[in-house]
Amino acid sequence: MVARPTASRFRLFARSLRGYLAQTHSNRELIIVMSHLSRRDRRAAVQHVRQLGRPDIRVRYVAGNPSLGRLRNIGVDMAAGDLCCQWDDDDIYHPLRLEIPLTAMRRAGRRGVFLQTLLQFFEKEHKLFIQDWSFYPSPYNCHPGTGIVAKDPELRYPVRGADARRGEDAIFMVRHRERHGHVLLKTHPYLYAYVYHGTNTWNHDHHREQARVLACSRAAITRMRDDLEIHLGQLELPAGRIKVMSAEGLAFVWHNRRPSRAVRTAQLLQGI
């Protein structure tokens, strides 16, 4: 996880950590690489992690003005395992975020898996879109920030130039796919919610354009509605009314009553 848990973003950071802690896949670790923080914000973030008492969560702070690509490379180098999953500090994760893609990747005998469908949540508006990246031509037909990939010492994120500060994950994804091939997971959009909260790396216009181009149709959402409503209850979305949007406009309104995550996860695991 590349993280910048300033005071205004700390709740997002804490939510992302809770998403990691809720994962059903047990053999995991979380590497947190932080930068661009005041001493006060850095101290608060480190203290929060320590209070969790989790030896599988490690933190490193990088001084100076490192690019996003450099920070991601540091995280990969610190990881003890042979697989890496990008874990952003401001998005929302289903408890099966790791387990389902890993199962698909291993069954296919590939060295990487990316999500082709996912959720896009506009936090202030309580609007939720289902993105379908198959609308884009290959090799950009998946979200580049959703990968679980085998480590390859010859593949690195860019560390200089514009691509190193924004869009570094797309560069890495294309290079990794060319060398190893990927599984594209299209049937589980609820595993990951890409959140627009106002202080993102990409601005509001970028997120709006993605919603316009990638939003599923109302007919497609109607077909997946029952399954979607079951799994939305596993995500740490705000309580109350969530507007589920389609390419044509409002598809339906989901009322989040925040059911017990532990109970729902136990039920969902029976269907894996």
C-alpha positions as CSV (number, residue, x, y, z in Angstrom):
1,M,0.0,0.0,0.0
2,V,1.3,3.4,-1.0
3,A,-0.2,5.7,1.6
4,R,-0.4,9.4,2.4
5,P,-2.6,9.4,5.6
6,T,-2.8,13.2,6.2
7,A,-5.3,14.3,8.8
8,S,-7.9,14.9,6.1
9,R,-7.4,11.4,4.6
10,F,-6.8,9.4,7.7
11,R,-10.4,7.9,7.8
12,L,-9.7,6.6,4.2
13,F,-6.4,5.0,5.3
14,A,-8.1,3.4,8.4
15,R,-10.9,2.0,6.2
16,S,-8.4,0.5,3.8
17,L,-6.7,-1.2,6.7
18,R,-10.0,-2.6,7.9
19,G,-10.5,-4.0,4.4
20,Y,-7.2,-5.8,4.6
21,L,-7.9,-7.1,8.1
22,A,-11.3,-8.6,6.9
23,Q,-9.7,-10.6,4.1
24,T,-10.5,-14.3,4.1
25,H,-7.2,-15.3,2.4
26,S,-5.0,-15.9,5.4
27,N,-1.5,-16.1,3.9
28,R,-0.9,-12.5,3.4
29,E,1.0,-9.4,4.5
30,L,0.5,-5.6,4.1
31,I,3.5,-3.4,3.2
32,I,2.7,0.3,3.9
33,V,5.0,2.8,2.1
34,M,4.3,6.3,3.2
35,S,5.7,9.7,2.0
36,H,4.9,13.4,1.9
37,L,3.7,13.6,5.5
38,S,4.2,16.0,8.4
39,R,5.8,14.6,11.5
40,R,2.4,14.7,13.2
41,D,0.6,12.8,10.5
42,R,3.3,10.3,10.2
43,R,3.3,9.7,14.0
44,A,-0.5,9.2,14.0
45,A,-0.4,6.7,11.2
46,V,2.4,4.6,12.7
47,Q,0.7,4.6,16.1
48,H,-2.5,3.5,14.5
49,V,-0.8,0.6,12.8
50,R,1.1,-0.4,16.0
51,Q,-2.2,-0.5,17.9
52,L,-3.5,-3.2,15.6
53,G,-0.8,-5.5,16.9
54,R,-0.4,-7.2,13.5
55,P,3.1,-8.6,12.7
56,D,1.9,-9.1,9.1
57,I,1.6,-5.3,8.6
58,R,4.9,-3.4,8.1
59,V,5.5,0.3,7.6
60,R,8.3,2.2,5.8
61,Y,8.5,6.0,5.4
62,V,10.4,7.4,2.4
63,A,11.7,11.0,2.8
64,G,12.1,13.5,0.0
65,N,9.9,13.8,-3.1
66,P,9.7,10.2,-4.4
67,S,7.5,9.4,-7.4
68,L,4.5,7.1,-7.1
69,G,6.3,4.5,-9.2
70,R,9.4,4.5,-7.0
71,L,7.2,4.0,-3.9
72,R,5.4,1.1,-5.5
73,N,8.8,-0.5,-6.3
74,I,9.9,-0.1,-2.7
75,G,6.7,-1.9,-1.6
76,V,7.3,-4.8,-4.0
77,D,10.9,-5.1,-2.9
78,M,9.9,-5.3,0.8
79,A,7.2,-8.0,0.2
80,A,8.2,-11.4,1.4
81,G,5.9,-13.4,-0.9
82,D,6.1,-14.2,-4.6
83,L,2.8,-12.5,-5.4
84,C,1.8,-8.8,-5.0
85,C,-1.6,-7.1,-5.0
86,Q,-1.9,-3.3,-5.3
87,W,-3.8,-2.1,-2.2
88,D,-4.7,1.6,-2.4
89,D,-5.2,3.6,0.8
90,D,-8.5,5.2,-0.2
91,D,-10.6,2.5,-1.8
92,I,-13.0,-0.1,-0.5
93,Y,-12.4,-3.9,-0.4
94,H,-14.7,-6.9,-0.2
95,P,-13.5,-9.7,2.2
96,L,-13.0,-12.0,-0.8
97,R,-11.0,-9.4,-2.7
98,L,-7.9,-11.7,-2.5
99,E,-9.4,-15.1,-2.4
100,I,-11.6,-15.2,-5.5
101,P,-9.0,-13.7,-7.9
102,L,-6.2,-15.9,-6.6
103,T,-8.4,-19.0,-7.1
104,A,-9.1,-18.0,-10.7
105,M,-5.5,-17.3,-11.4
106,R,-4.3,-20.6,-10.1
107,R,-7.0,-22.6,-11.9
108,A,-5.9,-20.9,-15.2
109,G,-2.2,-21.5,-14.5
110,R,-1.4,-17.8,-15.1
111,R,0.9,-15.4,-13.3
112,G,-1.4,-12.5,-13.0
113,V,-5.1,-11.6,-12.6
114,F,-6.9,-8.3,-13.0
115,L,-10.5,-7.2,-12.5
116,Q,-12.4,-6.4,-15.7
117,T,-15.5,-5.3,-13.8
118,L,-15.6,-3.3,-10.6
119,L,-17.5,-0.7,-8.6
120,Q,-16.9,3.1,-8.8
121,F,-18.3,5.0,-5.9
122,F,-18.8,8.8,-5.7
123,E,-18.6,9.3,-2.0
124,K,-20.3,12.7,-1.5
125,E,-23.2,11.9,-3.9
126,H,-23.7,8.3,-2.7
127,K,-23.7,7.2,-6.4
128,L,-22.4,3.7,-7.3
129,F,-21.5,2.7,-10.9
130,I,-20.5,-0.7,-12.2
131,Q,-17.5,-0.3,-14.5
132,D,-16.9,-2.8,-17.4
133,W,-13.4,-2.3,-18.8
134,S,-14.1,-4.8,-21.6
135,F,-15.3,-1.7,-23.5
136,Y,-11.6,-0.7,-23.9
137,P,-9.4,-2.5,-26.4
138,S,-6.7,-4.9,-25.2
139,P,-4.3,-4.5,-23.4
140,Y,-6.2,-1.8,-21.5
141,N,-9.3,-3.9,-21.0
142,C,-9.0,-4.1,-17.2
143,H,-8.5,-1.8,-14.3
144,P,-4.7,-1.5,-14.0
145,G,-4.8,-0.9,-10.3
146,T,-6.5,-4.2,-9.5
147,G,-3.8,-6.7,-10.2
148,I,-2.5,-9.6,-8.3
149,V,0.7,-10.6,-10.1
150,A,3.8,-12.7,-9.7
151,K,6.9,-10.8,-8.8
152,D,9.4,-10.4,-11.7
153,P,12.7,-8.8,-10.9
154,E,13.0,-7.5,-14.5
155,L,9.7,-5.6,-14.4
156,R,9.6,-2.3,-12.5
157,Y,7.2,0.6,-12.2
158,P,8.5,3.7,-14.0
159,V,10.3,6.0,-11.5
160,R,10.8,9.2,-13.7
161,G,8.7,11.3,-15.9
162,A,4.9,11.9,-16.0
163,D,4.1,8.2,-16.0
164,A,5.9,7.7,-12.7
165,R,3.6,10.1,-10.9
166,R,0.3,9.1,-12.4
167,G,-0.6,6.2,-14.6
168,E,2.4,4.1,-13.4
169,D,0.1,1.1,-12.8
170,A,-1.0,1.0,-16.4
171,I,2.6,0.9,-17.7
172,F,3.4,-1.9,-15.3
173,M,0.2,-3.9,-16.1
174,V,0.9,-3.8,-19.9
175,R,4.5,-4.9,-19.5
176,H,3.6,-7.7,-17.1
177,R,0.8,-9.0,-19.4
178,E,3.2,-9.1,-22.4
179,R,5.6,-11.3,-20.5
180,H,3.3,-13.5,-18.5
181,G,-0.4,-13.3,-19.6
182,H,-3.3,-12.5,-17.3
183,V,-6.6,-13.8,-16.2
184,L,-9.3,-11.1,-16.5
185,L,-12.1,-11.5,-13.9
186,K,-15.4,-10.2,-15.2
187,T,-18.0,-11.8,-13.0
188,H,-17.3,-10.3,-9.5
189,P,-17.5,-6.5,-9.7
190,Y,-18.3,-6.2,-6.0
191,L,-14.7,-7.2,-5.0
192,Y,-13.4,-3.7,-5.2
193,A,-14.8,-0.2,-5.1
194,Y,-12.8,2.6,-6.7
195,V,-13.7,5.6,-4.7
196,Y,-13.8,9.3,-5.7
197,H,-13.6,11.4,-2.5
198,G,-12.3,14.7,-3.7
199,T,-8.5,14.4,-2.9
200,N,-7.7,11.6,-5.4
201,T,-4.6,11.5,-7.7
202,W,-7.0,11.7,-10.7
203,N,-9.4,14.6,-10.6
204,H,-13.2,14.7,-10.8
205,D,-13.3,15.1,-14.6
206,H,-11.3,11.9,-15.0
207,H,-13.6,9.9,-12.7
208,R,-16.7,11.3,-14.4
209,E,-15.4,10.4,-17.8
210,Q,-14.7,6.8,-16.6
211,A,-18.3,6.6,-15.3
212,R,-19.6,7.8,-18.7
213,V,-17.6,5.5,-20.8
214,L,-17.5,2.3,-18.6
215,A,-20.8,2.3,-16.9
216,C,-22.9,-0.9,-17.4
217,S,-26.3,-0.7,-18.9
218,R,-29.5,-0.8,-16.9
219,A,-30.3,-4.2,-18.4
220,A,-27.0,-5.7,-17.3
221,I,-27.4,-4.3,-13.8
222,T,-30.9,-5.7,-13.5
223,R,-29.5,-9.2,-14.4
224,M,-26.9,-8.9,-11.6
225,R,-29.0,-7.1,-9.1
226,D,-29.7,-10.0,-6.7
227,D,-26.1,-11.0,-6.5
228,L,-24.9,-7.5,-6.2
229,E,-27.2,-6.6,-3.3
230,I,-26.0,-9.6,-1.3
231,H,-22.3,-8.6,-1.7
232,L,-22.7,-4.8,-1.3
233,G,-23.5,-5.5,2.3
234,Q,-20.0,-6.8,2.7
235,L,-18.4,-3.5,1.7
236,E,-17.8,-0.6,4.0
237,L,-20.1,1.7,2.2
238,P,-21.9,4.5,4.2
239,A,-25.2,3.6,5.7
240,G,-28.4,4.8,4.1
241,R,-29.5,5.2,0.5
242,I,-27.0,4.3,-2.3
243,K,-28.0,5.2,-5.8
244,V,-26.8,2.4,-8.2
245,M,-26.3,4.1,-11.5
246,S,-26.4,2.7,-15.1
247,A,-25.3,4.1,-18.4
248,E,-28.8,5.4,-18.9
249,G,-29.3,6.8,-15.4
250,L,-30.6,5.5,-12.1
251,A,-30.9,1.7,-12.0
252,F,-32.1,1.2,-8.5
253,V,-31.7,2.5,-4.9
254,W,-30.0,0.2,-2.4
255,H,-30.5,0.7,1.3
256,N,-27.4,-0.1,3.2
257,R,-28.4,-1.4,6.6
258,R,-24.8,-2.5,7.4
259,P,-25.4,-6.2,8.2
260,S,-22.9,-8.2,10.2
261,R,-19.8,-8.7,8.0
262,A,-18.7,-11.8,9.8
263,V,-22.0,-13.5,9.3
264,R,-22.3,-12.6,5.7
265,T,-18.7,-13.7,5.0
266,A,-19.3,-17.1,6.5
267,Q,-22.4,-17.5,4.2
268,L,-20.5,-16.4,1.1
269,L,-17.6,-18.7,1.7
270,Q,-19.9,-21.7,1.3
271,G,-20.3,-20.8,-2.3
272,I,-16.6,-20.5,-3.3
